[in-house]
Amino acid sequence: MEEISIGEFARRSRLSLKALRLYDERGVLVPARVDRASGYRYYDTAQLDKARLVVMLRQLQLPLAAVRELLACDPADAAARIAEHWRDAEAAHDARRELADYLISRLSGKRSVMYEVATREMPERSLLCLKRNVDDQGQWAFGKEFIAILRERPLPKIEGRAGAAFCIQWGWVSADSDGPVEWCKPVPQAEARAFAEHYPELTLRTEPAHREAYVALPAGYGAVHWQLAMESLDAWVQEQEQEQEHERLAPTPEDLGLRITYLATGPVTDPVPDCDVAVPFAVER
């Protein structure tokens, strides 16, 4: 073992002192020894390879927590994780490119439907719901809270898309906007009031039968895919209104809310989407 000072290690690794101190604090690259009296850090020259690996992993835009986990893996496992990360990064890049192409077309005066839009009939349903204002950081925790309630006191399973739990965004959810968001679980209409008594924290309401347009999200979907799906639905609604001599379709997304179905139970649609985005556009009177 050859022990060198932090300054020499910084020179050889081409990492700044600031970076080395940060990596020490985060447990990514810990000094071989720290002098108790002075607090001065010393490194082993064998750590230079790890330092160079950290630099390359950071260039892949991996967070420090992920870098720390990778360094603790055996090489084969680390290689597999890096390959998975890169596949995800490429998918995210492709999604951003789709969004950029859409924006370029839109700002150039063109309007296009990015994703295929289909329609379906939804029956009148009794729903147990939980509604709250949450931003993009809080919506996942809110969804987990809702699912935890249902798992603690299970409800009967209703087959098909109409029986799947879903989330309604009554307003835009982002770092700047907090919805509100409403999670809903369909329950058998004949027993709805009885089930509601076992869920005092949830609200029972009836949603009218309606037609809705929807987009099935691709595998590995992310926030960009949601945005493109919503834009596709908006463009579709506008086209339908133009075809009907500019008559307003009823209801609008604001009337019944844009809904995202996450937890479909089979049999659903063919092919079966893990998640879809839908907007009601006609209510049965």
Secondary structure, DSSP 4 states (H G I P E B T S, - for coil): --EEEHHHHHHHHT--HHHHHHHHHTTSS--SEE-TTT--EEEEGGGHHHHHHHHHHHHTT--HHHHHHHHTS-HHHHHHHHHHHHHHHHHHHHHHHHHHHHHHHHHTT-----S--EEEEE--EEEEEEEE---TTTHHHHHHHHHHHHHHSPPPP--SGGGSEEEEESS-BSSS-B--EEEEEEE-GGGHHHHHHT-TTSEEEEEPPEEEEEEEPPTT--HHHHHHHHHHHHHHHHHHHHHTTTPPPBS-HHHH-EEEEEE--SS-SSS--S-EEEEEEEE--
